[in-house]
Structure formats: C-alpha cells, structure tokens
Amino acid sequence: MSSAKDSLLVVESRPVEKVGLVEINRPEVRNALNLEVREKLAAAVASFSEDTEIRSIVIAGRGGNFAAGADIKAFEKLGSADMLLQRTHRYWDAIARCPKPVIAALEGFALGGGCELAMHADIIVAARSATFGQPEVKLGLMPGAGGTQRLLRAIGKYKTLMLLLTGDMFSAEDAERAGLVSTLTDEGQPLQHALQIAERIGRLPPLAVEQIKEAVVNGEDAPLETALRLERKAFQLLFDTADKREGIAAFLEKRRPSFKGR
C-alpha cells in the first residue's frame, strides 16, 4: 500500500537539520517536468526560502533519475500563444532567485529541462553514471529555460554550441571536466553527498553564506570593477554582524562557534 507521499509529484522533507529537501516524484516518466511539477517545485523552493529554520536546499529526483526533460506529450498541441500564456519563467525564477544555497543531486538522466533545472542550482553533485544533455534540437525546438545561456556561462561557447547543435548527450565525467559539475560520486550516492554538503553549509553563518552567493551570482555577468565593488561592500557589511563577532571570538578561544544568523 502506497503512502500519501508516494502519490505527490513533488515531495518536501527535512532529512537533516537546517536542510530542506525537494524531490521530483514521477519515476514512471523519469521525472519529466510537466507544468504541475514546475509549479509545485517552485512553491517548495519558495517555501524553504522563507523558512528561517532552513539554511540550504537540495533538489533531487526519485526513482533513479533527476529529470529527463519536459513532458513532450504536453507540447504536442501547444502553440506560441499557449507557451507565452503559461509564463513558465516564473517557476524557474523562484529557484534562480533563491537567496539560500541550492544543491542539485543528480542520478540517471538530466536532459532538456532537467539539465536546465540542474543549472539553476549553485552546486551540482552528480553520480559518475549520470547523463546530461540538451536534445531539444532533435524535436525542432531549442532550450527555453536557460540552456543556451547557463550552459554557455558554465562551459564556454564552443562546447555549448557543439552540444546544443547536435543534441548529443554527455557524461557526468565530461560535465565535471568542463566545469558544469561541482563533484562526482559513486552511483546511488549523490543525494547523501549533497545532504552532507548542505548540512556543512547549514552550520556556517547564514548571513555570510547569503552574501557570498549574492556576490558570485550578481557579479558573474557584471564588469570586473563593478563586481569587485559588490564584493567589497558585502565584505564590509558583514563586519557589523553578531555572527562575525561570534566567529572571531570562537576562533580566538579555540571553541566551536554557534552562529545565529544575526
């Protein structure tokens, strides 16, 4: 007999302290991303973003796959106006603009929208056996949720165009060598490893973590001088926090710090 959670398309949980876990739960279609999944995924991430007890978020897929792209059946009868009216960018923005660290734990396939979802994360943990790809060109389409732009920024123009124009899949090991994957694990280990990373981040001062993410994300496309100013102001701002005083006191007193997010 299945539990209520087994029937949910997106499952939220708190498997370790200060960490929110969001799992896509459509294993029968390799976690294909239909509109309902995207809505619920965005809502789950937004909820954890607002939760003061949560300091980092992990996104994963159940059943051995991260997400094998969009639900192609749903595309069959859609026209341009239909796609425009769906305004699906709203759901992606909820993840992209999350102020807390987001970690993607990848097994199996991360194709099309699944690969784009992974690239919305700040850290990507992948099994060596995982497979990436943006095969939209084979359907007469192209990536529409950041695939042309986030992949470009991660691995460069020439590798990006090779993959997008051919629609070829590529291995997690190739993705790691190209700079798309943060760290590789054995099969069956990405979620556990991602939760360990999230737990480690959760023990650190949340204001400093948030400012680091903000400086990197907002500085990525800014001119160097502008990005350096952003970093400098964030650095200076942290000097007036209770966590800075606690961190330095704990270091000098040779004890473990207790950060409160203030």
C-alpha positions as a Markdown table, in Angstrom:
| # | Residue | x | y | z |
|---|---|---|---|---|
| 1 | Met | 0.0 | 0.0 | 0.0 |
| 2 | Ser | 1.5 | 3.4 | -1.1 |
| 3 | Ser | 1.8 | 6.3 | 1.3 |
| 4 | Ala | 0.4 | 9.7 | 0.7 |
| 5 | Lys | 3.9 | 11.0 | -0.1 |
| 6 | Asp | 4.3 | 8.4 | -2.8 |
| 7 | Ser | 1.4 | 10.0 | -4.7 |
| 8 | Leu | 2.8 | 13.5 | -4.5 |
| 9 | Leu | 4.5 | 14.9 | -7.7 |
| 10 | Val | 7.0 | 16.9 | -5.5 |
| 11 | Val | 7.9 | 15.7 | -2.1 |
| 12 | Glu | 9.2 | 18.1 | 0.6 |
| 13 | Ser | 11.1 | 17.0 | 3.7 |
| 14 | Arg | 13.8 | 17.9 | 6.2 |
| 15 | Pro | 16.1 | 14.9 | 6.4 |
| 16 | Val | 18.8 | 16.7 | 8.3 |
| 17 | Glu | 18.9 | 19.8 | 10.5 |
| 18 | Lys | 18.6 | 23.1 | 8.7 |
| 19 | Val | 18.3 | 21.5 | 5.2 |
| 20 | Gly | 15.2 | 21.4 | 3.0 |
| 21 | Leu | 14.9 | 18.5 | 0.5 |
| 22 | Val | 12.7 | 18.8 | -2.6 |
| 23 | Glu | 12.3 | 15.6 | -4.7 |
| 24 | Ile | 10.6 | 15.2 | -8.0 |
| 25 | Asn | 8.4 | 12.2 | -7.8 |
| 26 | Arg | 7.3 | 11.0 | -11.3 |
| 27 | Pro | 9.6 | 7.9 | -11.7 |
| 28 | Glu | 7.3 | 6.3 | -14.2 |
| 29 | Val | 8.2 | 9.1 | -16.8 |
| 30 | Arg | 11.8 | 9.6 | -15.5 |
| 31 | Asn | 10.6 | 12.7 | -13.6 |
| 32 | Ala | 9.6 | 14.6 | -16.7 |
| 33 | Leu | 8.7 | 18.2 | -15.9 |
| 34 | Asn | 5.1 | 19.0 | -16.7 |
| 35 | Leu | 3.5 | 22.3 | -15.7 |
| 36 | Glu | 2.2 | 21.0 | -12.4 |
| 37 | Val | 5.6 | 19.7 | -11.4 |
| 38 | Arg | 7.2 | 23.0 | -12.2 |
| 39 | Glu | 4.6 | 24.9 | -10.2 |
| 40 | Lys | 5.0 | 22.6 | -7.1 |
| 41 | Leu | 8.8 | 22.7 | -7.4 |
| 42 | Ala | 8.8 | 26.5 | -7.4 |
| 43 | Ala | 6.4 | 26.6 | -4.5 |
| 44 | Ala | 8.5 | 24.2 | -2.5 |
| 45 | Val | 11.7 | 26.1 | -3.1 |
| 46 | Ala | 10.0 | 29.4 | -2.3 |
| 47 | Ser | 8.6 | 28.0 | 1.0 |
| 48 | Phe | 12.0 | 26.8 | 2.1 |
| 49 | Ser | 13.5 | 30.1 | 1.1 |
| 50 | Glu | 11.2 | 31.9 | 3.5 |
| 51 | Asp | 11.7 | 29.4 | 6.3 |
| 52 | Thr | 14.2 | 30.8 | 8.9 |
| 53 | Glu | 15.0 | 27.2 | 10.1 |
| 54 | Ile | 16.2 | 26.2 | 6.7 |
| 55 | Arg | 19.7 | 27.3 | 5.5 |
| 56 | Ser | 20.2 | 25.4 | 2.3 |
| 57 | Ile | 18.1 | 23.4 | -0.2 |
| 58 | Val | 18.7 | 20.2 | -2.0 |
| 59 | Ile | 16.8 | 19.3 | -5.2 |
| 60 | Ala | 16.7 | 15.6 | -6.4 |
| 61 | Gly | 14.7 | 13.2 | -8.3 |
| 62 | Arg | 13.2 | 9.9 | -7.1 |
| 63 | Gly | 13.4 | 6.6 | -8.9 |
| 64 | Gly | 17.0 | 6.8 | -10.2 |
| 65 | Asn | 16.6 | 9.8 | -12.5 |
| 66 | Phe | 16.9 | 13.6 | -11.8 |
| 67 | Ala | 14.6 | 14.8 | -14.6 |
| 68 | Ala | 14.5 | 13.5 | -18.2 |
| 69 | Gly | 13.4 | 16.9 | -19.6 |
| 70 | Ala | 10.0 | 18.4 | -20.3 |
| 71 | Asp | 6.8 | 16.3 | -20.7 |
| 72 | Ile | 6.9 | 16.1 | -24.5 |
| 73 | Lys | 3.3 | 14.8 | -24.8 |
| 74 | Ala | 2.2 | 18.2 | -23.3 |
| 75 | Phe | 3.9 | 20.0 | -26.2 |
| 76 | Glu | 2.1 | 18.2 | -29.0 |
| 77 | Lys | -0.9 | 20.6 | -29.3 |
| 78 | Leu | 0.6 | 23.8 | -27.8 |
| 79 | Gly | 1.1 | 26.9 | -29.9 |
| 80 | Ser | 3.2 | 30.0 | -29.4 |
| 81 | Ala | 0.4 | 31.8 | -27.6 |
| 82 | Asp | -0.2 | 28.9 | -25.3 |
| 83 | Met | 3.5 | 28.8 | -24.3 |
| 84 | Leu | 3.5 | 32.6 | -23.8 |
| 85 | Leu | 0.4 | 32.4 | -21.5 |
| 86 | Gln | 1.9 | 29.7 | -19.4 |
| 87 | Arg | 4.7 | 32.1 | -18.3 |
| 88 | Thr | 6.8 | 29.2 | -17.0 |
| 89 | His | 9.8 | 31.5 | -16.4 |
| 90 | Arg | 8.0 | 32.4 | -13.2 |
| 91 | Tyr | 8.7 | 29.0 | -11.8 |
| 92 | Trp | 12.3 | 28.9 | -12.8 |
| 93 | Asp | 12.8 | 32.4 | -11.3 |
| 94 | Ala | 11.8 | 31.1 | -7.9 |
| 95 | Ile | 14.8 | 28.8 | -7.9 |
| 96 | Ala | 17.2 | 31.2 | -9.6 |
| 97 | Arg | 16.5 | 34.0 | -7.2 |
| 98 | Cys | 16.5 | 31.8 | -4.0 |
| 99 | Pro | 18.9 | 33.6 | -1.6 |
| 100 | Lys | 19.9 | 30.3 | 0.0 |
| 101 | Pro | 22.4 | 27.8 | -1.5 |
| 102 | Val | 20.6 | 25.3 | -3.8 |
| 103 | Ile | 22.3 | 22.0 | -4.4 |
| 104 | Ala | 21.2 | 19.6 | -7.2 |
| 105 | Ala | 21.8 | 15.9 | -6.6 |
| 106 | Leu | 21.9 | 14.1 | -10.0 |
| 107 | Glu | 21.4 | 10.4 | -10.9 |
| 108 | Gly | 20.4 | 9.0 | -14.2 |
| 109 | Phe | 19.2 | 11.4 | -16.8 |
| 110 | Ala | 19.3 | 15.2 | -16.6 |
| 111 | Leu | 18.1 | 16.1 | -20.1 |
| 112 | Gly | 16.5 | 19.2 | -21.6 |
| 113 | Gly | 14.5 | 20.9 | -18.8 |
| 114 | Gly | 16.2 | 18.6 | -16.3 |
| 115 | Cys | 19.6 | 19.8 | -17.3 |
| 116 | Glu | 18.3 | 23.4 | -17.1 |
| 117 | Leu | 16.9 | 22.8 | -13.7 |
| 118 | Ala | 20.3 | 21.5 | -12.5 |
| 119 | Met | 21.9 | 24.6 | -13.9 |
| 120 | His | 19.7 | 26.8 | -11.7 |
| 121 | Ala | 21.5 | 25.3 | -8.7 |
| 122 | Asp | 24.6 | 26.7 | -7.0 |
| 123 | Ile | 26.3 | 23.3 | -6.6 |
| 124 | Ile | 25.8 | 20.2 | -8.7 |
| 125 | Val | 26.6 | 16.8 | -7.3 |
| 126 | Ala | 26.4 | 14.0 | -9.9 |
| 127 | Ala | 26.8 | 10.3 | -10.0 |
| 128 | Arg | 29.6 | 9.3 | -12.4 |
| 129 | Ser | 27.0 | 7.3 | -14.3 |
| 130 | Ala | 24.6 | 10.3 | -14.8 |
| 131 | Thr | 23.9 | 11.7 | -18.3 |
| 132 | Phe | 23.4 | 15.3 | -19.3 |
| 133 | Gly | 22.0 | 16.7 | -22.5 |
| 134 | Gln | 20.0 | 19.4 | -24.3 |
| 135 | Pro | 18.4 | 17.4 | -27.1 |
| 136 | Glu | 15.7 | 19.9 | -28.0 |
| 137 | Val | 17.0 | 20.5 | -31.5 |
| 138 | Lys | 16.0 | 16.9 | -32.3 |
| 139 | Leu | 12.4 | 17.9 | -31.8 |
| 140 | Gly | 12.6 | 21.0 | -33.9 |
| 141 | Leu | 12.9 | 23.2 | -30.8 |
| 142 | Met | 15.7 | 24.7 | -28.7 |
| 143 | Pro | 16.3 | 25.1 | -25.0 |
| 144 | Gly | 13.9 | 27.6 | -23.4 |
| 145 | Ala | 14.7 | 27.7 | -19.7 |
| 146 | Gly | 18.3 | 28.8 | -19.7 |
| 147 | Gly | 20.0 | 26.1 | -21.7 |
| 148 | Thr | 21.6 | 28.4 | -24.2 |
| 149 | Gln | 22.8 | 30.9 | -21.6 |
| 150 | Arg | 23.6 | 29.0 | -18.4 |
| 151 | Leu | 25.5 | 26.2 | -20.3 |
| 152 | Leu | 27.4 | 28.9 | -22.2 |
| 153 | Arg | 28.5 | 30.6 | -18.9 |
| 154 | Ala | 29.4 | 27.2 | -17.4 |
| 155 | Ile | 31.4 | 25.6 | -20.2 |
| 156 | Gly | 32.0 | 28.2 | -22.9 |
| 157 | Lys | 30.8 | 29.0 | -26.4 |
| 158 | Tyr | 32.4 | 26.2 | -28.4 |
| 159 | Lys | 31.5 | 23.2 | -26.1 |
| 160 | Thr | 28.0 | 24.7 | -25.7 |
| 161 | Leu | 27.3 | 25.0 | -29.4 |
| 162 | Met | 28.7 | 21.5 | -30.1 |
| 163 | Leu | 26.2 | 20.1 | -27.6 |
| 164 | Leu | 23.2 | 22.2 | -28.5 |
| 165 | Leu | 23.5 | 22.0 | -32.3 |
| 166 | Thr | 23.9 | 18.2 | -32.2 |
| 167 | Gly | 21.6 | 17.4 | -29.3 |
| 168 | Asp | 24.3 | 14.9 | -28.1 |
| 169 | Met | 24.2 | 13.6 | -24.6 |
| 170 | Phe | 27.4 | 13.9 | -22.4 |
| 171 | Ser | 28.5 | 12.0 | -19.4 |
| 172 | Ala | 28.8 | 13.4 | -15.8 |
| 173 | Glu | 32.6 | 12.9 | -16.0 |
| 174 | Asp | 32.7 | 15.1 | -19.2 |
| 175 | Ala | 30.5 | 17.6 | -17.5 |
| 176 | Glu | 32.8 | 17.7 | -14.4 |
| 177 | Arg | 35.9 | 18.2 | -16.6 |
| 178 | Ala | 34.1 | 21.0 | -18.5 |
| 179 | Gly | 33.2 | 22.8 | -15.2 |
| 180 | Leu | 29.5 | 22.0 | -15.1 |
| 181 | Val | 29.5 | 19.6 | -12.2 |
| 182 | Ser | 30.9 | 20.5 | -8.8 |
| 183 | Thr | 31.7 | 17.0 | -7.6 |
| 184 | Leu | 31.3 | 13.4 | -8.7 |
| 185 | Thr | 30.1 | 10.4 | -6.6 |
| 186 | Asp | 29.5 | 6.7 | -7.0 |
| 187 | Glu | 26.1 | 5.6 | -8.2 |
| 188 | Gly | 23.5 | 5.9 | -5.5 |
| 189 | Gln | 25.5 | 8.4 | -3.5 |
| 190 | Pro | 24.6 | 11.9 | -4.9 |
| 191 | Leu | 21.7 | 12.6 | -2.6 |
| 192 | Gln | 23.6 | 11.6 | 0.5 |
| 193 | His | 26.7 | 13.6 | -0.5 |
| 194 | Ala | 24.5 | 16.6 | -1.4 |
| 195 | Leu | 22.8 | 16.5 | 2.0 |
| 196 | Gln | 26.2 | 16.3 | 3.7 |
| 197 | Ile | 27.4 | 19.4 | 1.8 |
| 198 | Ala | 24.1 | 21.2 | 2.7 |
| 199 | Glu | 24.5 | 20.2 | 6.4 |
| 200 | Arg | 28.0 | 21.6 | 6.4 |
| 201 | Ile | 26.8 | 24.9 | 4.9 |
| 202 | Gly | 24.0 | 24.9 | 7.4 |
| 203 | Arg | 26.5 | 25.1 | 10.3 |
| 204 | Leu | 28.1 | 28.2 | 8.8 |
| 205 | Pro | 26.9 | 31.8 | 9.4 |
| 206 | Pro | 23.8 | 32.3 | 7.1 |
| 207 | Leu | 24.4 | 36.0 | 6.5 |
| 208 | Ala | 27.9 | 35.4 | 5.2 |
| 209 | Val | 26.7 | 32.5 | 3.1 |
| 210 | Glu | 24.0 | 34.6 | 1.6 |
| 211 | Gln | 26.3 | 37.5 | 0.9 |
| 212 | Ile | 28.8 | 35.1 | -0.8 |
| 213 | Lys | 26.2 | 33.7 | -3.1 |
| 214 | Glu | 24.8 | 37.2 | -3.9 |
| 215 | Ala | 28.3 | 38.4 | -4.8 |
| 216 | Val | 29.1 | 35.5 | -7.0 |
| 217 | Val | 25.7 | 35.3 | -8.8 |
| 218 | Asn | 25.3 | 39.0 | -9.3 |
| 219 | Gly | 28.9 | 39.6 | -10.1 |
| 220 | Glu | 29.2 | 36.8 | -12.8 |
| 221 | Asp | 27.9 | 39.0 | -15.6 |
| 222 | Ala | 29.0 | 42.4 | -14.3 |
| 223 | Pro | 32.2 | 44.2 | -15.3 |
| 224 | Leu | 35.1 | 43.2 | -13.0 |
| 225 | Glu | 35.3 | 46.6 | -11.3 |
| 226 | Thr | 31.5 | 46.6 | -10.6 |
| 227 | Ala | 31.7 | 43.0 | -9.3 |
| 228 | Leu | 34.6 | 43.9 | -7.0 |
| 229 | Arg | 32.7 | 46.8 | -5.6 |
| 230 | Leu | 29.8 | 44.5 | -4.9 |
| 231 | Glu | 32.1 | 42.0 | -3.1 |
| 232 | Arg | 33.8 | 44.8 | -1.1 |
| 233 | Lys | 30.5 | 46.2 | 0.1 |
| 234 | Ala | 29.2 | 42.8 | 1.1 |
| 235 | Phe | 32.5 | 42.1 | 3.0 |
| 236 | Gln | 32.3 | 45.4 | 4.9 |
| 237 | Leu | 28.6 | 44.9 | 5.7 |
| 238 | Leu | 29.4 | 41.6 | 7.5 |
| 239 | Phe | 31.7 | 43.3 | 10.0 |
| 240 | Asp | 28.6 | 44.6 | 11.8 |
| 241 | Thr | 27.0 | 41.2 | 12.4 |
| 242 | Ala | 26.8 | 39.2 | 15.6 |
| 243 | Asp | 27.9 | 36.1 | 13.7 |
| 244 | Lys | 31.2 | 37.9 | 12.7 |
| 245 | Arg | 31.8 | 38.6 | 16.4 |
| 246 | Glu | 31.0 | 35.1 | 17.4 |
| 247 | Gly | 33.1 | 33.6 | 14.7 |
| 248 | Ile | 36.2 | 35.6 | 15.7 |
| 249 | Ala | 35.6 | 35.0 | 19.4 |
| 250 | Ala | 35.3 | 31.3 | 18.8 |
| 251 | Phe | 38.5 | 31.2 | 16.8 |
| 252 | Leu | 40.5 | 33.1 | 19.4 |
| 253 | Glu | 39.0 | 31.0 | 22.2 |
| 254 | Lys | 39.6 | 27.7 | 20.3 |
| 255 | Arg | 36.0 | 26.6 | 20.5 |
| 256 | Arg | 33.2 | 25.7 | 18.1 |
| 257 | Pro | 31.1 | 28.8 | 17.1 |
| 258 | Ser | 27.4 | 29.0 | 17.3 |
| 259 | Phe | 26.0 | 31.1 | 14.5 |
| 260 | Lys | 22.5 | 32.6 | 14.8 |
| 261 | Gly | 22.1 | 34.4 | 11.5 |
| 262 | Arg | 22.3 | 37.9 | 13.0 |
